[in-house]
Amino acid sequence: MRRQPLVGALSRATGRERYSARETATAAAFMAPSLLLFTVWIFYPLGRSVYLSLHGNDLFGRPARFVGGAQFQELFASPSLREAIVRTAAFTVLTVVPGLVLGTLIALALQAPIRGIGVFRTLLATPFAFSVATASVIFQIFFNPGVGVFNAILGLIHLHPVGWLTNPATALPSVALASVWLQLGYNVLVLSAGLQGIPAEIYEAARLDGARGLTMARRITLPMLTPTLFFLLVVSTVVAIQSFGQIHILTRGGPAGATTTLVYSLYLNAFAFGSTNYGLASAQALVLFAIVVVVTALQFGFLERRVFYR
Amino acid sequence: MTAVGLRATAAYAGLAALAFVMLFPLLYAVSGSLMTTQEISTYPPAFLPLHPRLDNFRDVLHALPLPRQFLNSLIVAACVTAGQLVTSVLSAYAFAFLRMPFRNFVFGVFLATMMVPWEAILIPNYLTIADNHLINTYPALILPFLAAGFGTFLLRQFFLTFPRDLYEAAQVDGLGHLRFLWLILVPLSRPALAALAIWSFLSAWNQFLWPLLVVSQDQMDTLQIGISRLQDVEAATAPNFILAGTVLALIPTLLLIYFGQRHIVRGLTAGALKG
């Protein structure tokens, strides 16, 4: 469309822009496929989740009668929801914090000024090629209490074997261990890119001012890396809260519910062992949605101000 | 040896040790897939096969329809990737170049779709699939993922780096929107499209929860589900056998990671390095 600077400025000043009907129609047509798919697979399901959560269901999971907030009352009254949320929070901390710390250390090591560093960078991103299924299947073999690699390593340094996945106390950290490894390839890729994005002149200027080693890391590298770290924190928190595959493959939520996070509990209520309690599970789904929104909002509210954007 | 040479050697040694630890699950999987059942079940565990053999690969292909499941995953991931490319290119074009009322609001709606955890809308989507008799079909695995807020966001950011004159010149020349998109914009956007394609393919290929729900036949399972079912087929008695299946499943994504890393990083960091 031709630009009409004067008219455009005037209409913007009055808060009213003039649009071409044809251009608007074209834009709408181009957005239509995505919007249609979002409506069918995201917005309508969100509404239907609310509907399902407000209804009791028959044996086949079909909504039978309006029960108002009864599902939520049942959910909040039983200790199982609180326990599932606590487990989810513990699992999230146990995966996100080591993932970020180890990822940063590895990415820093990959800044070494040596030839062939690109090969190491590629190799250390390897876990990113693993799906949750392939990683979990391999770690399950590692966790085997009798002939698994992890207990063999403990044996080498004369420590007692651990019932990694069979002991309620160690099951959640063990699942988290596998998840950290799985997430680490992605973290290393992103953090390496972040480190490489820091301009050399900044280091140069700091060096001229006498900054060395740790001072350099604390005053230059880390602040410049905060946008990347913040992005990873938000993304990996959401990923951790939604974890399902590793729990399903490694523990099925056990032993004694020790790894039944909110998502796994939802799955058990809605789909496992012929269970079709869609109403209760939908209430859980909405709690999950609320948690993701609140946690992300809190991260943006409290942490983003500490992020150093150039 | 000079101090510099010493430091470089130490760096190589440190990085090699680090790489060994990080790659250990992969190395062990490859090594274990070549062992006999007896060998892999000894204590203390063996780390290298005494007599490497490929029988496990043959056996695992007989136990489950893995080639069929491989094909299923390929079909699903290819369709999802193609679909996301088309829908994202179209909507990103509208957001980047076309003016319409409420454009920013609608863009916010697109971004909001990224905030909805798939698990939160799982049940209604499962019911949609079940009500339309799509259980155990390809459409069940493909349809929900044909549009992506992330893809639209990524491509819009890329399109916005082009000078607006490019678009206006095309308008003056009377080039239609679709022709401008296809003849000019798409060829110029190859890096961003490659990044999105790899991202879409990987996320579709690696899906777990959704295929677990909407497929109940071995023949329609995706590879990821097939791999996770290996433990039920032979129980934990034959890790060598399970590892053989896992190694087969890893080949395509390993190739993608090792040879497409340049593009991946560009896609992954699209959100991180802005601002």
Interface residues (C-beta under 8 A of the other chain):
Chain A: M1 R3 E17 Y19 S20 E23 T24 T26 A27 A28 F30 M31 P33 S34 L35 L37 F38 V40 W41 I42 Y44 P45 L46 R48 S49 L52 I106 A109 L110 A112 I114 I117 F120 R121 T122 L123 L124 A125 T126 P127 F128 A129 F130 S131 V132 A133 T134 A135 S136 V137 I138 F139 Q140 I141 F142 N144 G146 V147 G148 V149 A152 G155 L156 W181 L184 G185 Y186 L189 V190 S192 A193 G194 G197 P227 T228 F231 L232 V238 I241 Q242 F244 G245 H248 I249 V263 L266 Y267 A270 F271 Y278 A281 S282 A285 L286 L288 F289 V292 V293 T296 Y309 R310
Chain B: A8 A11 Y12 G14 L15 L18 A19 M22 L23 P25 L26 Y28 A29 G32 I40 S41 T42 Y43 P44 P45 V86 T87 S88 L90 S91 Y93 A94 F95 L98 R99 M100 P101 R103 V106 V109 F110 T113 M115 V116 P117 W118 E119 A120 I121 L122 I123 P124 N125 Y126 L127 T128 L143 P144 F145 L146 A147 G149 T152 E168 Q171 H177 W205 N206 F208 L209 L212 L213 Q224 I225 I227 S228 L230 Q231 A236 P239 I242 L243 T246 A249 L250 T253 L254 L256 I257 Y258 Q261 I264 V265 L268 T269 G271 A272 L273 G275
